[in-house]
Amino acid sequence: MGRQPDLVKDVIVVGAGTMGRVWMDTIARRGDTRVSAIVDLVPGAARSAARERGWDIPALTGLDEALNLGADMVLNATVPEAHLDVSSAALRAGIPVLSEKPVTPTVHEALVLAALSRLTGVLTAASQSRRYSAGIRAFKEALAGFGGAAQLHTRFFQNPRFGGFRDQMEHPLLVDMAIHSFDQARFLLDAEPESVYCEEFNPGWSWYRGAASAEAVFRFEGGSRFAYTGSWCADGLTTSWNGEWRGSAAAGTATWDGETEVLAQRRTGPAASVGLGAESEGLDAALEEFVAALDGGSDLSGEIHRNVWSVAMVEASVTSSRRGAPVSFAEVFDDARQAAIARSDREVAELLRAGDLPFAS
Ligand SMILES: NC(=O)c1ccc[n+]([C@@H]2O[C@H](COP(=O)([O-])OP(=O)(O)OC[C@H]3O[C@@H](n4cnc5c(N)ncnc54)[C@H](O)[C@@H]3O)[C@@H](O)[C@H]2O)c1
């Protein structure tokens, strides 16, 4: 099924909703990737996405039929609940998968997928598009120049009136949004979390059924702390959709407004604006990294064994909030491993029992 690295890569896009369509255009923008088939279980959805783009390609409702056509990669842009089934089927067919976030809704499903990826030797990764921007790169470099942040904060305040399923979710902010900030913190600290204490609540004026606000403090390996303050029902003075950030390091402090303004101040010196680079951002950058990995590149930041930590930050925060006590990531992964073994076939369960997931990639 694999194609030569120098040829155009065929991509099957699964899920022709909002993000699936954005991905189709992202794939088409590159000279070395093209959409070779579209799948959506809603009849007509794949066909209309292809027709809108003037593409004469297979537009199907059945995933197996598409996988049988062969491809160099699958782009999984289905709803989170379908991520494990779609990605597993592709891996078993020998086709690498780049998945929209969350790679799976739960840690135990992510461990199943990680084990399957290892068993089949086929690559899978999540696209966490908010870790690729000129602003976050400049912020990270400024902090690195000061010795690396030991205290990192973000404040995320937005007020969307989505209507629909998010208004009914039990944990709308933590489960549907916070993974972006949590993944950004892992990127900025270049480390993995050890424990979290989180409180979730729903302000009296909230238009959500579940908890629309949260305060969480993570301890990372090496002792650094990441504090997350967020709300999805904050009218007035909203932050950017990336939140606003501050990092304190041994030799100074840097801030990022979540968009293009990065400021840095060394212990003795004036505050100065930091210039931004011109590398690709967002979905384009996530795809670029994945294509490079298919061609033998090694630094795939959303690779499943690494990305599972971002999924775990969400799950651990929800557990801590329910319990009213700190939660360790060792416990989250132990529980998830047991749940993953219980639902897996013999070969996958054996790998999971071997015990080195997710710690080695
Ligand atoms: N990166 C971002 O900033 C960002 C923004 C929005 C959504 N997302 C993520 O993108 C994913 C898709 O979200 P969306 O807003 O496009 O949703 P959507 O509901 O607009 O589209 C999902 C599509 O997947 C299809 N689908 C569901 N199960 C399927 C299956 N088993 N096989 C084939 N098709 C299936 C649905 O029919 C639908 O057309 C989610 O994981 C979401 O969290 C990411």
Ligand as a Chemical Component Dictionary entry (heavy atoms), coordinates in Angstrom:
data_LIG
# 
_chem_comp.id                   LIG 
_chem_comp.type                 NON-POLYMER 
_chem_comp.pdbx_formal_charge   0 
_chem_comp.three_letter_code    LIG 
# 
loop_
_chem_comp_atom.comp_id 
_chem_comp_atom.atom_id 
_chem_comp_atom.alt_atom_id 
_chem_comp_atom.type_symbol 
_chem_comp_atom.charge 
_chem_comp_atom.model_Cartn_x 
_chem_comp_atom.model_Cartn_y 
_chem_comp_atom.model_Cartn_z 
_chem_comp_atom.pdbx_ordinal 
LIG N1  N1  N 0  -8.626  21.622 15.850 1  
LIG C1  C1  C 0  -9.680  22.383 16.105 2  
LIG O1  O1  O 0  -9.559  23.560 16.379 3  
LIG C2  C2  C 0  -11.037 21.751 16.052 4  
LIG C3  C3  C 0  -12.181 22.560 15.913 5  
LIG C4  C4  C 0  -13.418 21.916 15.820 6  
LIG C5  C5  C 0  -13.506 20.525 15.906 7  
LIG N2  N2  N 1  -12.375 19.787 16.065 8  
LIG C6  C6  C 0  -12.430 18.312 16.130 9  
LIG O2  O2  O 0  -12.668 17.807 14.825 10 
LIG C7  C7  C 0  -13.472 16.631 14.894 11 
LIG C8  C8  C 0  -14.711 16.805 14.002 12 
LIG O3  O3  O 0  -15.440 17.923 14.457 13 
LIG P1  P1  P 0  -16.454 18.710 13.493 14 
LIG O4  O4  O 0  -16.747 19.997 14.173 15 
LIG O5  O5  O -1 -15.955 18.701 12.092 16 
LIG O6  O6  O 0  -17.746 17.754 13.594 17 
LIG P2  P2  P 0  -18.924 17.587 12.527 18 
LIG O7  O7  O 0  -20.056 17.026 13.289 19 
LIG O8  O8  O 0  -19.109 18.856 11.754 20 
LIG O9  O9  O 0  -18.369 16.504 11.488 21 
LIG C9  C9  C 0  -18.135 15.173 11.819 22 
LIG C10 C10 C 0  -18.518 14.308 10.631 23 
LIG O10 O10 O 0  -18.096 12.973 10.878 24 
LIG C11 C11 C 0  -19.096 12.097 10.387 25 
LIG N3  N3  N 0  -18.957 10.809 11.059 26 
LIG C12 C12 C 0  -19.240 10.489 12.336 27 
LIG N4  N4  N 0  -18.915 9.218  12.597 28 
LIG C13 C13 C 0  -18.409 8.719  11.441 29 
LIG C14 C14 C 0  -17.888 7.443  11.079 30 
LIG N5  N5  N 0  -17.835 6.433  11.963 31 
LIG N6  N6  N 0  -17.456 7.270  9.809  32 
LIG C15 C15 C 0  -17.521 8.286  8.911  33 
LIG N7  N7  N 0  -18.004 9.518  9.209  34 
LIG C16 C16 C 0  -18.437 9.732  10.465 35 
LIG C17 C17 C 0  -20.406 12.816 10.666 36 
LIG O11 O11 O 0  -21.468 12.323 9.846  37 
LIG C18 C18 C 0  -20.024 14.256 10.354 38 
LIG O12 O12 O 0  -20.277 14.593 9.005  39 
LIG C19 C19 C 0  -13.779 16.407 16.373 40 
LIG O13 O13 O 0  -12.866 15.483 16.902 41 
LIG C20 C20 C 0  -13.563 17.786 16.991 42 
LIG O14 O14 O 0  -13.166 17.718 18.355 43 
LIG C21 C21 C 0  -11.153 20.379 16.118 44 
# 
loop_
_chem_comp_bond.comp_id 
_chem_comp_bond.atom_id_1 
_chem_comp_bond.atom_id_2 
_chem_comp_bond.value_order 
_chem_comp_bond.pdbx_ordinal 
LIG N1  C1  SING 1  
LIG C1  O1  DOUB 2  
LIG C1  C2  SING 3  
LIG C2  C3  SING 4  
LIG C2  C21 DOUB 5  
LIG C3  C4  DOUB 6  
LIG C4  C5  SING 7  
LIG C5  N2  DOUB 8  
LIG N2  C6  SING 9  
LIG N2  C21 SING 10 
LIG C6  O2  SING 11 
LIG C6  C20 SING 12 
LIG O2  C7  SING 13 
LIG C7  C8  SING 14 
LIG C7  C19 SING 15 
LIG C8  O3  SING 16 
LIG O3  P1  SING 17 
LIG P1  O4  DOUB 18 
LIG P1  O5  SING 19 
LIG P1  O6  SING 20 
LIG O6  P2  SING 21 
LIG P2  O7  DOUB 22 
LIG P2  O8  SING 23 
LIG P2  O9  SING 24 
LIG O9  C9  SING 25 
LIG C9  C10 SING 26 
LIG C10 O10 SING 27 
LIG C10 C18 SING 28 
LIG O10 C11 SING 29 
LIG C11 N3  SING 30 
LIG C11 C17 SING 31 
LIG N3  C12 SING 32 
LIG N3  C16 SING 33 
LIG C12 N4  DOUB 34 
LIG N4  C13 SING 35 
LIG C13 C14 SING 36 
LIG C13 C16 DOUB 37 
LIG C14 N5  SING 38 
LIG C14 N6  DOUB 39 
LIG N6  C15 SING 40 
LIG C15 N7  DOUB 41 
LIG N7  C16 SING 42 
LIG C17 O11 SING 43 
LIG C17 C18 SING 44 
LIG C18 O12 SING 45 
LIG C19 O13 SING 46 
LIG C19 C20 SING 47 
LIG C20 O14 SING 48 
# 
